[in-house]
């Protein structure tokens, strides 16, 4: 299976460049894989460049998870991260994803200086 880069996903989601969006759809039509890093970058681009709010970002992740031609790395990890993000969107999707990746790898608790992230099960706030 082929993999996709962030800019391909951004074109699929936004469709803001019709030529690139059509090329992206054609490329993924045979199946394509999305890494956690590409997913996190895509959500960051959508939030910062396209000014998408947390509800729109959640919908985007769900769209990508359900897309018939896309396979996301460790989709169950992404689903768990999405559940955290929906309950606490102020954390940011990437924070939730990092925690769930650590959990799957068996490396929790995860240390953080982020007070909000530390409220999630599996994260511990490091005091200084």
C-alpha positions as YAML, in Angstrom:
chain: A
units: angstrom
residues:
- id: 1
  name: UNK
  ca: [0.00, 0.00, 0.00]
- id: 2
  name: UNK
  ca: [1.21, 3.49, -0.80]
- id: 3
  name: UNK
  ca: [1.51, 6.23, 1.78]
- id: 4
  name: UNK
  ca: [0.40, 9.86, 1.56]
- id: 5
  name: UNK
  ca: [2.00, 13.09, 2.66]
- id: 6
  name: UNK
  ca: [0.34, 15.91, 4.58]
- id: 7
  name: UNK
  ca: [-0.29, 18.04, 1.51]
- id: 8
  name: UNK
  ca: [-2.23, 15.20, -0.12]
- id: 9
  name: UNK
  ca: [-4.53, 14.91, 2.89]
- id: 10
  name: UNK
  ca: [-5.00, 18.67, 3.07]
- id: 11
  name: UNK
  ca: [-6.10, 18.67, -0.59]
- id: 12
  name: UNK
  ca: [-8.49, 15.75, 0.05]
- id: 13
  name: UNK
  ca: [-10.07, 17.51, 3.00]
- id: 14
  name: UNK
  ca: [-10.19, 21.10, 1.75]
- id: 15
  name: UNK
  ca: [-10.48, 20.68, -2.01]
- id: 16
  name: UNK
  ca: [-9.16, 24.22, -2.25]
- id: 17
  name: UNK
  ca: [-7.01, 23.41, -5.29]
- id: 18
  name: UNK
  ca: [-9.30, 21.51, -7.64]
- id: 19
  name: UNK
  ca: [-6.51, 20.09, -9.79]
- id: 20
  name: UNK
  ca: [-4.53, 18.81, -6.78]
- id: 21
  name: UNK
  ca: [-7.69, 17.56, -5.05]
- id: 22
  name: UNK
  ca: [-8.59, 15.48, -8.11]
- id: 23
  name: UNK
  ca: [-5.03, 14.14, -8.32]
- id: 24
  name: UNK
  ca: [-5.10, 13.30, -4.60]
- id: 25
  name: UNK
  ca: [-8.42, 11.44, -4.96]
- id: 26
  name: UNK
  ca: [-7.03, 9.49, -7.90]
- id: 27
  name: UNK
  ca: [-3.84, 8.62, -5.98]
- id: 28
  name: UNK
  ca: [-5.67, 7.29, -2.92]
- id: 29
  name: UNK
  ca: [-8.38, 5.48, -4.89]
- id: 30
  name: UNK
  ca: [-6.32, 2.29, -4.88]
- id: 31
  name: UNK
  ca: [-5.72, 2.55, -1.14]
- id: 32
  name: UNK
  ca: [-3.33, 4.70, 0.83]
- id: 33
  name: UNK
  ca: [-1.79, 4.67, 4.31]
- id: 34
  name: UNK
  ca: [-1.63, 7.63, 6.70]
- id: 35
  name: UNK
  ca: [1.04, 7.72, 9.41]
- id: 36
  name: UNK
  ca: [0.40, 9.30, 12.81]
- id: 37
  name: UNK
  ca: [2.86, 12.06, 11.95]
- id: 38
  name: UNK
  ca: [1.08, 12.95, 8.71]
- id: 39
  name: UNK
  ca: [-2.26, 12.93, 10.51]
- id: 40
  name: UNK
  ca: [-0.95, 15.22, 13.26]
- id: 41
  name: UNK
  ca: [0.60, 17.58, 10.68]
- id: 42
  name: UNK
  ca: [-2.64, 17.65, 8.70]
- id: 43
  name: UNK
  ca: [-4.68, 18.60, 11.76]
- id: 44
  name: UNK
  ca: [-2.12, 21.29, 12.63]
- id: 45
  name: UNK
  ca: [-2.30, 22.76, 9.11]
- id: 46
  name: UNK
  ca: [-6.09, 22.76, 9.17]
- id: 47
  name: UNK
  ca: [-6.12, 24.47, 12.57]
- id: 48
  name: UNK
  ca: [-3.46, 27.09, 11.88]
- id: 49
  name: UNK
  ca: [-3.67, 27.81, 8.17]
- id: 50
  name: UNK
  ca: [-7.36, 27.09, 7.54]
- id: 51
  name: UNK
  ca: [-8.56, 28.25, 10.98]
- id: 52
  name: UNK
  ca: [-10.68, 25.14, 11.57]
- id: 53
  name: UNK
  ca: [-12.20, 24.83, 15.03]
- id: 54
  name: UNK
  ca: [-12.11, 21.73, 17.22]
- id: 55
  name: UNK
  ca: [-15.47, 20.45, 15.96]
- id: 56
  name: UNK
  ca: [-14.30, 20.66, 12.34]
- id: 57
  name: UNK
  ca: [-10.99, 19.02, 13.23]
- id: 58
  name: UNK
  ca: [-12.81, 16.17, 14.98]
- id: 59
  name: UNK
  ca: [-15.01, 15.72, 11.91]
- id: 60
  name: UNK
  ca: [-11.92, 15.62, 9.71]
- id: 61
  name: UNK
  ca: [-10.30, 12.87, 11.78]
- id: 62
  name: UNK
  ca: [-13.55, 10.91, 11.69]
- id: 63
  name: UNK
  ca: [-13.82, 11.43, 7.91]
- id: 64
  name: UNK
  ca: [-10.28, 10.10, 7.44]
- id: 65
  name: UNK
  ca: [-10.93, 7.12, 9.73]
- id: 66
  name: UNK
  ca: [-14.05, 6.20, 7.76]
- id: 67
  name: UNK
  ca: [-12.69, 6.91, 4.26]
- id: 68
  name: UNK
  ca: [-13.02, 3.78, 2.16]
- id: 69
  name: UNK
  ca: [-9.61, 4.15, 0.53]
- id: 70
  name: UNK
  ca: [-7.52, 5.28, 3.51]
- id: 71
  name: UNK
  ca: [-5.88, 3.26, 6.25]
- id: 72
  name: UNK
  ca: [-4.60, 5.13, 9.29]
- id: 73
  name: UNK
  ca: [-1.68, 3.79, 11.29]
- id: 74
  name: UNK
  ca: [-3.03, 2.11, 14.43]
- id: 75
  name: UNK
  ca: [-6.55, 3.38, 13.84]
- id: 76
  name: UNK
  ca: [-7.63, 2.26, 17.32]
- id: 77
  name: UNK
  ca: [-5.04, 4.62, 18.81]
- id: 78
  name: UNK
  ca: [-6.42, 7.47, 16.70]
- id: 79
  name: UNK
  ca: [-9.97, 6.64, 17.78]
- id: 80
  name: UNK
  ca: [-8.92, 6.77, 21.46]
- id: 81
  name: UNK
  ca: [-7.13, 10.08, 20.86]
- id: 82
  name: UNK
  ca: [-10.21, 11.46, 19.13]
- id: 83
  name: UNK
  ca: [-12.38, 10.55, 22.12]
- id: 84
  name: UNK
  ca: [-10.02, 12.47, 24.44]
- id: 85
  name: UNK
  ca: [-9.88, 15.41, 22.04]
- id: 86
  name: UNK
  ca: [-13.66, 15.61, 21.79]
- id: 87
  name: UNK
  ca: [-13.95, 15.68, 25.57]
- id: 88
  name: UNK
  ca: [-11.14, 18.26, 26.01]
- id: 89
  name: UNK
  ca: [-10.52, 20.09, 22.70]
- id: 90
  name: UNK
  ca: [-8.31, 22.65, 24.44]
- id: 91
  name: UNK
  ca: [-5.63, 19.96, 24.69]
- id: 92
  name: UNK
  ca: [-5.06, 19.75, 20.98]
- id: 93
  name: UNK
  ca: [-5.39, 16.61, 18.93]
- id: 94
  name: UNK
  ca: [-1.65, 15.93, 18.77]
- id: 95
  name: UNK
  ca: [-1.39, 15.90, 22.60]
- id: 96
  name: UNK
  ca: [-4.13, 13.31, 22.76]
- id: 97
  name: UNK
  ca: [-2.51, 11.29, 19.99]
- id: 98
  name: UNK
  ca: [0.92, 11.31, 21.68]
- id: 99
  name: UNK
  ca: [-0.64, 10.01, 24.91]
- id: 100
  name: UNK
  ca: [-2.47, 7.21, 23.14]
- id: 101
  name: UNK
  ca: [0.64, 6.21, 21.18]
- id: 102
  name: UNK
  ca: [2.55, 5.99, 24.47]
- id: 103
  name: UNK
  ca: [-0.27, 3.97, 26.02]
- id: 104
  name: UNK
  ca: [-0.29, 1.46, 23.16]
- id: 105
  name: UNK
  ca: [3.49, 1.10, 23.42]
- id: 106
  name: UNK
  ca: [3.14, 0.42, 27.15]
- id: 107
  name: UNK
  ca: [4.97, 3.57, 28.19]
- id: 108
  name: UNK
  ca: [2.61, 5.24, 30.61]
- id: 109
  name: UNK
  ca: [2.51, 7.23, 32.66]
- id: 110
  name: UNK
  ca: [3.65, 9.86, 30.23]
- id: 111
  name: UNK
  ca: [5.29, 12.85, 31.88]
- id: 112
  name: UNK
  ca: [4.12, 16.32, 30.95]
- id: 113
  name: UNK
  ca: [4.28, 19.89, 32.18]
- id: 114
  name: UNK
  ca: [0.82, 20.50, 30.66]
- id: 115
  name: UNK
  ca: [-1.70, 20.73, 33.51]
- id: 116
  name: UNK
  ca: [-4.65, 19.93, 31.27]
- id: 117
  name: UNK
  ca: [-3.01, 16.95, 29.60]
- id: 118
  name: UNK
  ca: [-2.01, 15.62, 33.03]
- id: 119
  name: UNK
  ca: [-5.71, 15.34, 33.90]
- id: 120
  name: UNK
  ca: [-6.06, 12.46, 31.45]
- id: 121
  name: UNK
  ca: [-5.54, 8.91, 32.63]
- id: 122
  name: UNK
  ca: [-2.03, 7.85, 31.72]
- id: 123
  name: UNK
  ca: [-0.45, 11.30, 31.92]
- id: 124
  name: UNK
  ca: [1.38, 12.63, 34.98]
- id: 125
  name: UNK
  ca: [2.23, 16.26, 35.54]
- id: 126
  name: UNK
  ca: [5.87, 16.87, 36.30]
- id: 127
  name: UNK
  ca: [6.20, 19.46, 39.04]
- id: 128
  name: UNK
  ca: [9.12, 21.84, 39.11]
...
